[in-house]
Amino acid sequence: MLVERGMQAMNVELVSDAYAIAANYLRRSGAISDTLVTNERLLEIIIKLLQHGEFNRIRLANKAIARFEAQAEARAVA
């Protein structure tokens, strides 16, 4: 299913799948809390990656995890 977000159509199923994979990993690693609330920072990372041309859900999730962890590490150092 495609949904218009701003001026760009986006595949909701792809975003949902990638988010579920990444969020599951990050919850298990303790990087995000184990709640049903969507982590906006993770969702934003996934959407940006999608907008830059990544359409494989596994690669999308893995890249989002790497960026999320890098940002968390940078915030911890600062």
Backbone as JSON Lines, residues from 0, in Angstrom:
{"i":0,"aa":"M","n":[0.83,-1.17,0.0],"ca":[0.0,0.0,0.0],"c":[0.88,1.24,0.0]}
{"i":1,"aa":"L","n":[0.55,2.18,-0.84],"ca":[1.29,3.42,-0.9],"c":[0.52,4.52,-0.19]}
{"i":2,"aa":"V","n":[1.21,5.31,0.59],"ca":[0.6,6.42,1.3],"c":[1.39,7.67,0.99]}
{"i":3,"aa":"E","n":[0.68,8.77,0.75],"ca":[1.33,10.04,0.45],"c":[1.81,10.66,1.75]}
{"i":4,"aa":"R","n":[3.08,11.0,1.83],"ca":[3.65,11.68,2.99],"c":[4.34,12.91,2.43]}
{"i":5,"aa":"G","n":[3.75,14.07,2.62],"ca":[4.27,15.26,1.99],"c":[4.01,15.13,0.51]}
{"i":6,"aa":"M","n":[5.04,15.23,-0.3],"ca":[4.91,15.14,-1.74],"c":[5.32,13.76,-2.27]}
{"i":7,"aa":"Q","n":[5.72,12.85,-1.38],"ca":[6.28,11.6,-1.84],"c":[5.43,10.41,-1.38]}
{"i":8,"aa":"A","n":[5.2,9.48,-2.26],"ca":[4.47,8.26,-1.9],"c":[5.46,7.28,-1.28]}
{"i":9,"aa":"M","n":[4.99,6.56,-0.27],"ca":[5.9,5.64,0.4],"c":[5.2,4.31,0.64]}
{"i":10,"aa":"N","n":[5.95,3.26,0.57],"ca":[5.42,1.92,0.77],"c":[5.3,1.65,2.26]}
{"i":11,"aa":"V","n":[4.08,1.67,2.78],"ca":[3.85,1.5,4.21],"c":[4.25,0.12,4.68]}
{"i":12,"aa":"E","n":[4.01,-0.88,3.87],"ca":[4.36,-2.25,4.26],"c":[5.88,-2.39,4.42]}
{"i":13,"aa":"L","n":[6.64,-1.81,3.51],"ca":[8.09,-1.87,3.59],"c":[8.59,-1.18,4.85]}
{"i":14,"aa":"V","n":[8.08,0.01,5.12],"ca":[8.48,0.76,6.32],"c":[8.09,-0.03,7.57]}
{"i":15,"aa":"S","n":[6.9,-0.57,7.57],"ca":[6.42,-1.33,8.72],"c":[7.29,-2.56,8.98]}
{"i":16,"aa":"D","n":[7.61,-3.3,7.94],"ca":[8.45,-4.5,8.08],"c":[9.84,-4.14,8.6]}
{"i":17,"aa":"A","n":[10.45,-3.13,8.0],"ca":[11.8,-2.72,8.41],"c":[11.78,-2.21,9.85]}
{"i":18,"aa":"Y","n":[10.75,-1.45,10.2],"ca":[10.65,-0.94,11.57],"c":[10.5,-2.1,12.55]}
{"i":19,"aa":"A","n":[9.66,-3.07,12.23],"ca":[9.44,-4.21,13.13],"c":[10.74,-4.98,13.36]}
{"i":20,"aa":"I","n":[11.5,-5.19,12.31],"ca":[12.78,-5.92,12.43],"c":[13.76,-5.13,13.3]}
{"i":21,"aa":"A","n":[13.94,-3.84,12.98],"ca":[14.9,-3.01,13.7],"c":[14.47,-2.81,15.15]}
{"i":22,"aa":"A","n":[13.2,-2.52,15.38],"ca":[12.72,-2.28,16.74],"c":[12.85,-3.54,17.59]}
{"i":23,"aa":"N","n":[12.56,-4.69,17.02],"ca":[12.69,-5.94,17.76],"c":[14.14,-6.15,18.21]}
{"i":24,"aa":"Y","n":[15.07,-5.93,17.3],"ca":[16.49,-6.07,17.65],"c":[16.88,-5.07,18.74]}
{"i":25,"aa":"L","n":[16.51,-3.81,18.55],"ca":[16.9,-2.76,19.51],"c":[16.25,-2.96,20.87]}
{"i":26,"aa":"R","n":[15.04,-3.5,20.91],"ca":[14.4,-3.81,22.19],"c":[15.16,-4.93,22.91]}
{"i":27,"aa":"R","n":[15.5,-5.96,22.15],"ca":[16.22,-7.1,22.75],"c":[17.61,-6.71,23.24]}
{"i":28,"aa":"S","n":[18.23,-5.74,22.55],"ca":[19.57,-5.3,22.97],"c":[19.5,-4.26,24.09]}
{"i":29,"aa":"G","n":[18.29,-3.77,24.4],"ca":[18.13,-2.78,25.46],"c":[18.32,-1.34,25.01]}
{"i":30,"aa":"A","n":[18.46,-1.13,23.71],"ca":[18.68,0.22,23.19],"c":[17.42,1.07,23.22]}
{"i":31,"aa":"I","n":[16.26,0.43,23.1],"ca":[14.98,1.14,23.24],"c":[14.11,0.37,24.22]}
{"i":32,"aa":"S","n":[13.18,1.1,24.83],"ca":[12.32,0.46,25.84],"c":[11.33,-0.51,25.18]}
{"i":33,"aa":"D","n":[10.91,-1.47,25.95],"ca":[10.0,-2.51,25.45],"c":[8.56,-2.06,25.63]}
{"i":34,"aa":"T","n":[8.13,-1.12,24.77],"ca":[6.76,-0.62,24.82],"c":[6.15,-0.74,23.42]}
{"i":35,"aa":"L","n":[4.87,-0.49,23.34],"ca":[4.19,-0.53,22.05],"c":[4.25,0.83,21.35]}
{"i":36,"aa":"V","n":[4.84,1.82,22.0],"ca":[4.94,3.16,21.42],"c":[6.02,3.17,20.35]}
{"i":37,"aa":"T","n":[5.71,3.77,19.21],"ca":[6.67,3.86,18.1],"c":[7.81,4.78,18.48]}
{"i":38,"aa":"N","n":[9.03,4.33,18.22],"ca":[10.2,5.16,18.45],"c":[10.35,6.08,17.23]}
{"i":39,"aa":"E","n":[10.06,7.35,17.43],"ca":[10.05,8.31,16.32],"c":[11.42,8.46,15.67]}
{"i":40,"aa":"R","n":[12.48,8.4,16.46],"ca":[13.83,8.55,15.91],"c":[14.16,7.4,14.96]}
{"i":41,"aa":"L","n":[13.81,6.18,15.35],"ca":[14.04,5.02,14.5],"c":[13.21,5.1,13.23]}
{"i":42,"aa":"L","n":[11.95,5.49,13.36],"ca":[11.07,5.62,12.2],"c":[11.61,6.68,11.24]}
{"i":43,"aa":"E","n":[12.09,7.78,11.77],"ca":[12.66,8.85,10.94],"c":[13.88,8.35,10.16]}
{"i":44,"aa":"I","n":[14.73,7.58,10.82],"ca":[15.91,7.02,10.15],"c":[15.48,6.12,9.0]}
{"i":45,"aa":"I","n":[14.5,5.26,9.22],"ca":[14.03,4.34,8.18],"c":[13.45,5.11,7.0]}
{"i":46,"aa":"I","n":[12.67,6.12,7.28],"ca":[12.07,6.9,6.2],"c":[13.14,7.63,5.39]}
{"i":47,"aa":"K","n":[14.15,8.18,6.05],"ca":[15.23,8.85,5.33],"c":[16.0,7.87,4.44]}
{"i":48,"aa":"L","n":[16.26,6.67,4.95],"ca":[16.95,5.67,4.15],"c":[16.11,5.27,2.94]}
{"i":49,"aa":"L","n":[14.83,5.14,3.13],"ca":[13.92,4.81,2.03],"c":[13.93,5.93,0.99]}
{"i":50,"aa":"Q","n":[13.9,7.16,1.44],"ca":[13.92,8.29,0.53],"c":[15.22,8.39,-0.26]}
{"i":51,"aa":"H","n":[16.29,7.82,0.31],"ca":[17.58,7.82,-0.38],"c":[17.79,6.58,-1.23]}
{"i":52,"aa":"G","n":[16.72,5.78,-1.4],"ca":[16.79,4.7,-2.39],"c":[16.96,3.29,-1.88]}
{"i":53,"aa":"E","n":[16.91,3.08,-0.58],"ca":[17.03,1.71,-0.06],"c":[15.64,1.08,0.0]}
{"i":54,"aa":"F","n":[15.44,-0.02,-0.73],"ca":[14.12,-0.64,-0.8],"c":[14.1,-2.09,-0.34]}
{"i":55,"aa":"N","n":[15.23,-2.63,0.09],"ca":[15.29,-3.98,0.63],"c":[15.04,-3.91,2.12]}
{"i":56,"aa":"R","n":[14.01,-4.6,2.62],"ca":[13.61,-4.44,4.01],"c":[14.67,-4.87,5.02]}
{"i":57,"aa":"I","n":[15.44,-5.91,4.7],"ca":[16.49,-6.37,5.61],"c":[17.63,-5.35,5.67]}
{"i":58,"aa":"R","n":[18.08,-4.9,4.49],"ca":[19.13,-3.87,4.46],"c":[18.66,-2.58,5.11]}
{"i":59,"aa":"L","n":[17.41,-2.23,4.87],"ca":[16.83,-1.03,5.47],"c":[16.86,-1.15,7.0]}
{"i":60,"aa":"A","n":[16.45,-2.27,7.53],"ca":[16.47,-2.48,8.98],"c":[17.88,-2.47,9.52]}
{"i":61,"aa":"N","n":[18.8,-3.15,8.85],"ca":[20.19,-3.21,9.33],"c":[20.86,-1.84,9.32]}
{"i":62,"aa":"K","n":[20.64,-1.07,8.26],"ca":[21.21,0.27,8.2],"c":[20.59,1.17,9.26]}
{"i":63,"aa":"A","n":[19.3,1.03,9.49],"ca":[18.62,1.83,10.51],"c":[19.16,1.5,11.9]}
{"i":64,"aa":"I","n":[19.39,0.22,12.16],"ca":[19.96,-0.2,13.45],"c":[21.34,0.43,13.63]}
{"i":65,"aa":"A","n":[22.17,0.33,12.6],"ca":[23.53,0.88,12.68],"c":[23.5,2.38,12.93]}
{"i":66,"aa":"R","n":[22.65,3.1,12.22],"ca":[22.56,4.56,12.41],"c":[22.0,4.91,13.78]}
{"i":67,"aa":"F","n":[20.99,4.17,14.23],"ca":[20.39,4.42,15.53],"c":[21.44,4.23,16.62]}
{"i":68,"aa":"E","n":[22.19,3.13,16.55],"ca":[23.22,2.86,17.57],"c":[24.35,3.89,17.5]}
{"i":69,"aa":"A","n":[24.73,4.32,16.3],"ca":[25.77,5.34,16.15],"c":[25.32,6.66,16.75]}
{"i":70,"aa":"Q","n":[24.07,7.03,16.52],"ca":[23.54,8.28,17.1],"c":[23.48,8.18,18.62]}
{"i":71,"aa":"A","n":[23.08,7.03,19.13],"ca":[23.0,6.84,20.59],"c":[24.38,6.93,21.2]}
{"i":72,"aa":"E","n":[25.36,6.37,20.53],"ca":[26.74,6.41,21.02],"c":[27.28,7.83,20.99]}
{"i":73,"aa":"A","n":[26.99,8.56,19.93],"ca":[27.43,9.95,19.81],"c":[26.8,10.82,20.9]}
{"i":74,"aa":"R","n":[25.54,10.56,21.21],"ca":[24.86,11.31,22.27],"c":[25.44,10.99,23.64]}
{"i":75,"aa":"A","n":[25.87,9.75,23.84],"ca":[26.44,9.35,25.12],"c":[27.81,10.0,25.33]}
{"i":76,"aa":"V","n":[28.56,10.18,24.25],"ca":[29.9,10.79,24.34],"c":[29.79,12.28,24.55]}
{"i":77,"aa":"A","n":[28.8,12.91,23.94],"ca":[28.66,14.37,24.01],"c":[28.22,14.87,25.36]}
